[in-house]
Amino acid sequence: QVQFVESGGGLVQPGGSLRLSCAASGRSFRGDDMGWYRQAPGHVRELVASITSGGVTNYVDSVKGRFTISRDNAKKTAYLQMNSLRPEDSAIYYCNVPSPFPGYVVRSWGQGTQVTVSS
């Protein structure tokens, strides 16, 4: 069974950068699409970036040009480079495998990593 461990979050000032990592355990990763999700207090969890098994990326409009998703199949790890961070980016960030059915994911959720953007 695949499990995810997210790391790299923290407190950063507006305009700063963070790099999140998502380490996957289990047998599958190379053939899976991967997504980064976030959930802020009082908000639903949203998909902010995704990368297919072939490396095609997609981003929600609010992070385009600021966030970059990537993956290292040999390390079974996905990354989210976040630049020009804004207070509204504050949330718990999770990774998972997006389902073909919008709004659903394939695997269990990890613990996530907290990102706080504040001066």
C-alpha positions in Angstrom: 0.0 0.0 0.0 1.4 3.4 -1.0 1.8 6.0 1.7 3.0 9.5 1.4 5.1 11.6 3.8 5.1 15.3 3.1 7.9 17.7 4.4 9.5 21.0 3.8 6.8 23.3 5.2 7.4 26.2 7.6 7.0 29.8 8.3 8.1 32.2 5.6 7.6 35.9 4.9 5.6 37.1 1.9 7.6 36.9 -1.2 9.7 34.0 0.1 10.2 30.5 -1.2 9.7 27.0 0.1 10.3 23.6 -1.5 8.0 20.8 -0.4 8.8 17.1 -0.8 6.5 14.1 -1.0 8.1 10.8 -0.4 6.1 7.7 -1.5 6.5 4.3 -0.1 5.2 1.2 -1.7 5.6 -0.4 -5.1 3.9 2.1 -7.4 5.0 5.6 -8.1 6.5 5.7 -11.6 3.2 5.0 -13.3 1.1 7.3 -11.1 0.1 10.8 -11.8 0.9 13.0 -8.7 -0.8 16.0 -7.3 -0.2 18.6 -4.6 -3.2 19.7 -2.7 -3.8 22.3 0.0 -6.4 23.0 2.7 -6.7 26.2 4.5 -8.9 26.6 7.6 -12.5 26.9 6.6 -11.8 25.9 3.0 -12.2 22.7 1.1 -9.0 20.9 0.0 -8.0 21.9 -3.5 -5.7 20.5 -6.1 -3.1 23.2 -6.9 -0.6 21.3 -9.1 -0.3 18.0 -10.8 2.2 16.1 -12.9 1.4 13.1 -15.0 3.6 10.0 -15.1 4.9 11.4 -18.4 5.8 14.7 -16.9 3.0 16.9 -18.1 2.2 19.6 -15.5 -0.9 21.5 -14.7 -1.6 24.3 -12.2 -4.5 26.1 -10.7 -4.6 29.7 -11.9 -3.7 31.2 -8.5 -0.3 29.5 -8.5 0.7 29.6 -12.1 4.1 31.2 -12.7 4.9 30.9 -9.0 4.8 27.1 -8.2 6.6 24.3 -10.0 5.8 20.7 -9.6 8.4 18.0 -10.4 9.1 14.4 -9.7 12.1 12.0 -9.3 10.9 8.5 -10.0 14.1 6.9 -8.9 13.6 8.5 -5.4 9.9 8.0 -5.5 9.5 11.7 -4.6 7.4 14.5 -5.8 8.4 18.2 -5.2 6.6 21.5 -5.1 8.8 24.6 -5.5 6.9 27.6 -4.3 8.1 31.1 -5.0 6.7 34.5 -4.4 4.6 33.2 -1.6 1.5 35.1 -0.5 -0.4 35.0 2.8 -3.3 33.3 0.9 -0.9 30.4 0.2 -1.0 29.5 3.9 -2.4 26.0 4.3 -1.6 22.4 5.0 -0.1 20.9 1.8 -0.7 17.3 0.9 0.3 15.0 -2.0 -1.7 12.2 -3.5 -2.6 10.5 -6.7 -5.5 12.3 -8.5 -8.4 10.2 -9.5 -9.9 10.3 -13.0 -13.0 11.4 -11.2 -12.6 15.1 -10.3 -12.4 15.8 -6.6 -11.3 12.3 -5.7 -7.9 10.8 -4.9 -6.6 7.3 -5.3 -4.6 6.8 -2.1 -4.9 7.5 1.6 -3.9 11.0 2.8 -0.6 11.6 4.6 -0.2 14.0 7.5 0.6 17.0 5.3 3.0 19.8 5.9 2.1 23.2 7.2 2.9 26.3 5.2 2.5 29.7 6.8 3.1 32.9 5.0 3.2 35.8 7.3 5.3 38.8 8.2 
